């Protein structure tokens, strides 16, 4: 392919498709995020589909740059701590999850740290050293390629084959959308994703994760609270909402019993019984207070901020 994901390296970006069956060994959080961002730029409808993409079914039939078969595959051999830091927050984690689900990235657990990150294909490989000029706040990271050793890949190939796959707990945006669209409807699915896309402009959001990366996306608990709050604003049946959250990969129904309790204790939701001709009444959720008054995704997020504390 003429264009595709490229590693931000010096003296010029390195297309990952230029390497045969590449393996990336021991990337730090910044390097792992940079690789995911490279795929996101090359295939946004795959890695980070918009609400419009999902509503229209973009990338379901393939045929464009977002088709996984048009993208170079990458074996990523990474330490758990680095993956945890690189995937802090729903946004970064869901993007990597999308690449893993599509088979574009094969992510496995590396037990022992290496002297430097390594990127190697069948014909050549090299160590990667982060540029010193990237230490300035806000400066984009770039990596120097050091050496050119054709045997590098074989040093790690057998260990990678024996390693355990890394189990990402965060679902893809596509799975979240499908879970809520199937159980509720498209408007609820879109509202949930728009709430999850709200970023936090605060001191806490600007602090680095493990002194490596900032994150402004919601953490898993915040993600669950936002999703459930949106369901309450949309007046979804309690049982239906719990099942939608489960289908979306956000947690079990029992997890959302606790989330419901937190929102009720904050006086942000209530339930309204609906008598049925046969059987027990159904419980429909309703928003209260600041959540009921919220008119935008940002106001919805502001209304539930601090509920998890």
Secondary structure, DSSP 4 states (H G I P E B T S, - for coil): --S--EE-EESS-EEGGGSSS-EEES--HHHHHHHHHHHHHH-HHHHS--HHHHHHTTTSS--STTSGGGS--EEEEE-HHHHHHHT-SHHHHHHHHHHHHTTSEEEEE--S--SSEEEE-SS-EEEEEE-GGGGSTTPPP-EEEE---TTHHHHHHHHHHHSPBP---SPPHHHHHHHHHHHT-HHHHHHHHHHHT----SHHHHSEETTTEE--S--HHHHHHHHHHHHHHTT-BHHHHHHHHHHTTS--HHHHHHHHHHHHHTT-EEEEEE--SSSSPEEEEEE-HHHHH--SHHHHHHHHTTTT-
